[in-house]
Amino acid sequence: ECDLDTNGDGIPDDCNGPCGNEQVGDLNGSGTVELGDLVDFSAVVLEPNSYPPGVLCVADINLDSAVDGNDIQGFVDLLIGQ
């Protein structure tokens, strides 16, 4: 169902990709947002149409259903722990 949000992340489970319990911003799947995610995040922001919904879901930091420049500050905040 498109309006079901079982993990409470504000993104419907079946609409914007399979985020599941993944940490937003954790592009390399390590469990935390760290420098290792920076290259992958940058690549997704520059060419979002090249990535599947699950990756876009994790890279959509501000949860507006678009991966773009508006997600950069949120990613930096996650990276430095704010």
C-alpha positions, -999 to 999 in steps of 0.1 A, spaced: 0 0 0 14 33 -11 6 53 21 20 27 45 50 40 65 60 11 88 94 25 98 81 60 105 107 77 83 81 99 65 86 80 32 59 55 22 74 20 21 62 11 -14 64 45 -31 99 60 -28 120 30 -25 130 3 0 147 23 27 137 -2 54 158 5 84 187 19 65 202 51 79 195 81 56 228 93 42 246 59 47 253 52 11 279 25 17 258 6 42 282 7 71 255 17 96 268 53 100 272 84 79 310 88 74 335 101 49 332 68 30 297 79 20 308 112 5 318 100 -29 287 79 -33 264 107 -21 281 132 -45 276 108 -74 239 103 -67 233 141 -63 250 147 -97 232 119 -116 202 108 -96 185 92 -126 213 66 -128 204 50 -94 176 27 -82 149 38 -58 166 23 -28 197 44 -33 177 75 -39 157 68 -8 189 67 13 204 98 -4 172 119 0 184 136 32 156 162 34 129 136 25 113 157 -3 113 128 -28 141 144 -48 179 140 -46 194 173 -54 215 202 -41 189 207 -13 202 175 3 238 186 6 236 206 39 217 178 55 243 153 45 271 176 58 252 179 91 249 141 93 286 137 84 297 160 112 272 146 137 248 175 141 
